[in-house]
Amino acid sequence: MINPELEPFLKVWSEKWSVLPAKASPKDRRLLFEYIAESMRLPQPEEVTTSVRFVPSGDRNVLVRIDRHMSGGQQPALVYMHGGAWLQGSPMTHADITMRIAATNRQTVISVDYALAPEHPFPQAVHECRDTVLWLHENADDIGIDRNRIAIGGDSAGGNLAAAVAIALNGKAEAPMAQLLIYPAVDFEMDKPSYVENADAPLLNVHGMPAVNAMYVPDPAERRNPLAAPLFADSHAGLPPAYIAVAQNDPLRDDGYAYAEKLRAAGVPVAFDAGEGLIHGYLRAMEYCAASRESLERMCRWLAECYADIGTQA
């Protein structure tokens, strides 16, 4: 059963998306998503400032949004990847999330405007997110970041990218010290029970997923590459502690359960939130749904505990 507090949000969300043409292009979807996110944006917390920087990666300069608590000093950081099926969304569409993490934990959140499919298919987005983590380590003093307390996270497609970057940097000095994975996609098999149970769930419909997946990873042979499908890494040993949040009424629900099982089997500590009554993308509904706000608060508490553990070890 879907939490009834989500019903007003879903009504507004559906009305705003109803103007999308039947044969809309990815560009059309991006433009409308930016407008919808702006029209539904929550107030910016007074104690958070926002700036932007550019990160060189390959032949692109990747914009990153920096939401930073005004308390100053060397703050812990979260590198955040927005959701949007790898083909839409931006740091602006997900600013409600990043600003509130920064405010709640008195920290800095760096949100990556990574290259989008289908113009920029796998693995470019992974490389840009990885390069952002490397850049942050190099520029930590300038930005006011404690390089020993850099976590990584994201929601949906962004959760996929966060998990992939954690795998790409596993064992390296720049590896993140924690990973926050919010209703993540971790493979392209679409063979778990939640894909049947929640085939017509709100915000994410199974019918359109194969086409979207093909835009991000056009080569079927690459869909088991662990940087595209983190579930299929040869080993998950040595990865940082993970917080995995899923939603009961989400096609991707069982992806999160499967990844949690893989990580635990490899000895990785996992905190898990089952998201009872919630839907994919529920953090967009914080204005309407207390359970959405409470979920974000739990994520922030877990992050704060991870940062504190590193501080104790230092």
C-alpha positions in Angstrom: 0.0 0.0 0.0 1.2 3.5 -0.9 1.5 6.0 1.9 -1.6 8.2 1.6 0.4 11.3 2.2 2.0 10.8 -1.2 -1.3 11.2 -3.0 -1.3 15.0 -3.2 2.3 15.0 -4.4 1.5 12.4 -7.1 -1.5 14.5 -8.3 0.7 17.6 -8.7 3.6 15.6 -10.2 1.3 14.0 -12.8 -0.4 17.2 -13.7 3.0 18.9 -14.4 4.3 16.0 -16.5 1.0 15.7 -18.5 2.1 18.4 -21.0 5.0 16.2 -22.2 4.4 15.3 -25.9 3.8 11.6 -26.7 7.1 11.4 -28.7 9.1 13.7 -26.5 12.9 13.6 -27.0 15.4 13.3 -24.1 16.0 17.1 -24.5 12.2 17.8 -24.2 12.2 15.7 -21.0 15.2 17.5 -19.6 13.7 20.9 -20.2 10.4 20.0 -18.6 12.1 18.3 -15.6 14.1 21.5 -14.9 10.9 23.6 -15.0 9.0 21.1 -12.7 11.8 20.9 -10.2 12.0 24.7 -10.1 8.2 25.1 -9.7 8.2 22.6 -6.8 11.4 23.7 -5.1 11.6 24.0 -1.3 13.1 27.1 0.3 16.8 27.1 0.6 18.0 26.6 4.1 19.3 29.9 5.5 22.5 28.3 6.8 23.5 26.9 3.4 25.4 28.7 0.7 25.6 27.6 -2.9 28.4 28.0 -5.5 29.7 26.3 -8.6 33.0 25.0 -9.8 34.2 23.2 -12.9 36.0 19.8 -12.9 38.1 18.8 -15.9 37.3 15.3 -17.1 38.3 14.1 -20.6 37.2 16.7 -23.1 34.6 18.3 -20.9 34.5 20.7 -18.0 32.0 19.2 -15.6 30.0 21.7 -13.5 29.5 20.8 -9.9 27.2 22.5 -7.5 28.6 23.1 -4.0 26.0 23.3 -1.2 28.0 24.3 2.0 27.0 24.9 5.6 28.0 28.4 6.7 29.8 27.1 9.8 33.0 27.0 7.8 36.1 25.1 8.7 37.2 21.7 7.2 33.8 20.0 6.7 33.0 16.5 5.8 31.7 16.1 2.2 29.3 14.0 0.1 29.8 13.8 -3.6 26.2 13.4 -4.9 24.9 12.1 -8.2 21.4 13.0 -9.1 18.8 10.6 -10.5 17.0 10.8 -13.8 17.6 7.5 -15.7 21.0 8.7 -16.8 19.3 11.0 -19.4 17.8 13.9 -17.5 18.1 15.7 -14.2 20.9 18.0 -12.9 22.2 19.3 -9.6 19.4 21.9 -9.8 16.6 19.3 -10.0 17.9 17.6 -6.9 18.9 20.6 -4.9 16.2 20.0 -2.3 18.1 16.9 -1.3 21.6 18.2 -1.3 20.8 21.4 0.5 19.1 19.6 3.3 21.9 17.1 3.7 24.3 20.1 4.0 22.1 21.9 6.5 21.3 18.8 8.6 24.9 17.6 8.9 26.7 21.0 8.8 28.7 19.7 5.9 29.4 20.2 2.2 27.6 18.4 -0.6 29.1 18.5 -4.1 26.5 17.6 -6.8 27.8 16.5 -10.2 26.3 17.7 -13.5 27.6 14.5 -15.3 27.2 13.9 -19.0 23.8 12.5 -20.0 22.7 9.8 -22.3 22.0 9.1 -25.1 24.5 11.8 -26.4 27.1 10.6 -23.8 26.6 6.9 -23.2 28.4 4.7 -20.7 31.1 5.0 -19.4 31.4 8.8 -19.6 29.2 9.6 -16.7 31.1 7.1 -14.4 34.4 8.6 -15.5 33.2 12.2 -14.8 31.9 11.3 -11.3 35.1 9.4 -10.5 37.1 12.4 -11.7 35.1 14.7 -9.4 36.1 12.6 -6.4 39.7 12.7 -7.5 39.5 16.5 -8.1 37.9 17.0 -4.6 40.8 15.2 -3.0 43.3 17.4 -4.8 41.3 20.6 -4.0 40.1 19.8 -0.5 42.0 22.5 1.3 40.8 25.2 -1.2 37.2 24.2 -0.8 37.4 23.6 3.0 36.9 19.8 2.9 38.4 17.2 5.2 39.7 14.8 2.5 39.6 11.9 5.0 35.8 12.3 5.3 34.6 12.2 1.7 31.5 10.0 1.1 29.7 9.3 -2.2 26.0 9.0 -2.8 23.1 9.4 -5.2 19.6 8.4 -6.0 18.2 6.0 -8.7 20.6 6.3 -11.7 22.8 8.4 -9.4 22.9 5.6 -6.9 24.1 3.4 -9.7 26.9 5.9 -10.5 27.8 6.2 -6.8 28.2 2.4 -6.4 30.2 2.3 -9.6 32.6 5.0 -8.5 33.1 3.2 -5.2 34.0 0.1 -7.2 36.3 2.0 -9.5 38.2 3.6 -6.6 38.2 0.5 -4.3 41.6 0.1 -2.7 42.9 3.6 -3.8 43.8 6.4 -1.5 40.9 8.5 -2.9 38.3 5.8 -2.2 35.2 7.2 -0.5 34.8 6.4 3.1 31.0 5.7 2.9 28.4 5.2 0.2 24.8 6.4 0.3 22.7 4.5 -2.2 19.1 5.7 -2.5 16.7 3.4 -4.5 19.7 2.5 -6.7 19.7 0.5 -10.0 22.5 -2.1 -9.8 22.0 -4.2 -12.9 20.0 -4.4 -16.1 18.5 -7.9 -15.8 15.0 -6.8 -14.7 14.3 -10.3 -13.5 13.5 -9.7 -9.8 10.0 -9.9 -8.3 9.6 -6.2 -7.7 9.7 -5.6 -11.5 6.5 -7.6 -11.7 4.8 -6.5 -8.5 5.5 -2.8 -9.2 5.4 -2.8 -13.0 3.0 0.2 -13.1 4.3 2.0 -10.0 4.3 5.8 -9.8 7.3 7.8 -11.2 9.0 4.7 -12.6 7.3 2.5 -15.1 8.9 -0.8 -16.1 7.5 -0.6 -19.7 9.9 2.2 -20.6 13.0 0.9 -18.8 14.6 -1.3 -21.6 14.7 1.7 -24.0 16.2 3.9 -21.3 18.8 1.3 -20.3 19.8 0.9 -24.0 20.3 4.7 -24.2 22.7 4.6 -21.3 24.5 1.3 -22.2 23.9 0.7 -26.0 26.2 -2.4 -26.1 24.4 -5.3 -24.5 27.8 -6.9 -23.7 28.6 -4.0 -21.4 25.5 -4.4 -19.3 27.4 -6.7 -17.0 30.4 -4.4 -16.7 30.6 -3.7 -13.0 30.9 0.0 -13.7 27.5 -0.2 -15.4 26.0 -2.9 -13.2 27.7 -2.9 -9.8 25.9 -6.1 -8.8 28.2 -8.0 -11.1 31.6 -6.9 -9.7 34.0 -9.8 -9.3 34.4 -8.9 -5.7 32.7 -6.4 -3.4 35.3 -6.9 -0.6 36.9 -3.7 0.7 34.1 -1.4 -0.4 33.1 1.3 2.1 30.1 0.9 4.5 26.8 1.4 2.7 23.4 2.8 3.5 20.9 1.4 1.1 17.4 2.9 1.0 14.7 1.3 -1.2 11.0 1.9 -1.6 8.3 -0.8 -1.1 6.4 0.2 -4.2 9.3 0.5 -6.6 10.4 -1.7 -9.5 14.0 -1.2 -8.3 13.2 -2.3 -4.8 14.8 -5.7 -5.1 17.9 -4.3 -6.7 18.7 -2.7 -3.4 18.0 -5.9 -1.5 20.3 -7.8 -3.9 23.1 -5.3 -3.6 22.8 -5.3 0.2 23.1 -9.1 0.2 26.2 -8.9 -2.0 27.9 -6.3 0.1 27.2 -8.1 3.4 28.5 -11.4 1.9 31.7 -9.6 1.2 32.0 -8.3 4.7 30.9 -4.7 4.0 28.7 -3.1 6.7 25.3 -2.2 5.4 22.5 -0.2 6.9 19.2 -0.8 5.2 15.9 1.1 4.9 13.0 -0.8 3.5 10.9 2.3 2.7 7.6 0.9 3.7 4.7 2.5 1.9 7.1 4.6 -0.2 7.6 4.9 -4.0 10.6 5.5 -6.3 11.7 9.1 -6.0 10.0 9.7 -2.7 12.6 12.3 -1.6 10.9 14.6 -4.1 7.8 14.5 -1.9 9.4 15.9 1.3 6.9 18.8 1.3 4.0 16.4 1.4 5.1 13.2 3.2 6.5 12.9 6.7 8.0 9.5 5.9 10.0 11.1 3.1 11.5 13.7 5.5 12.1 11.1 8.1 14.0 8.9 5.6 16.3 11.7 4.7 16.9 12.4 8.4 17.9 8.8 8.9 20.3 9.0 6.0 21.9 12.1 7.5 22.3 10.5 10.9 24.0 7.5 9.3 26.4 9.8 7.4 27.1 11.8 10.5 28.0 8.6 12.4 30.3 7.5 9.6 32.1 10.9 9.6 32.4 10.8 13.4 33.9 7.3 13.2 36.6 8.6 10.8 37.2 11.5 13.1 37.7 9.2 16.1 40.3 7.2 14.1 42.2 10.2 13.0 
